[in-house]
Amino acid sequence: GKGYMISFPGNREESTDRLKLLKPAFESPGVLKISQNIKFDIQVLAGYGIDLKGEIFDTMIAHYLIEPEMRHNLNLLSPLFLSYNPIHIESIIGEKGKNQKTLKEATEKELLDYSVEEADVAYQLKKVLEPKIILEGLEDLSRNIEMPLVSVLASMERTGVRLDEEELKTV
């Protein structure tokens, strides 16, 4: 029900300096990190030299384990589990297409409302989804395979893979 936002300037050097202050928390193995689509967060932080460590709880992955056939976005999960309709990103940046803005073009107030709400909703969803995971007998799968795998996938996506195109042509 309460949250805070740290603003980052458009200047990469200043943003990097501010993130250095938060690096110990992000890299602390003893601090649980909760997010919606934490793989994206991992990739952004890696771009600033921060290696997210410690246990994670991704609400998308959690819901996927419970309801694999459904969609897993906040606009669906929040009303379904919290009876709450969050701010839709499209109300800030517009619908997909050539006229869609970026979050960099949003006002400080729009960013504040959206980002703090998203963090709070993810936290509230964790409190609802985690007991369901335990009840379904999926805790070991979640904690020891699916959640840790997110970091591996983020690293793979960031690094890429080397392909031997000539070898692939022979297959």
Salt bridges, closest charged atoms under 4 A:
ASP17 OD1 - LYS20 NZ 3.93
GLU27 OE2 - LYS23 NZ 3.91
GLU55 OE2 - ARG143 NE 3.27
ASP113 OD2 - LYS109 NZ 2.83
GLU130 OE1 - LYS126 NZ 2.62
GLU130 OE2 - ARG143 NH2 3.59
GLU139 OE2 - ARG143 NH1 3.65
GLU157 OE2 - LYS39 NZ 2.61
GLU166 OE2 - LYS169 NZ 3.42
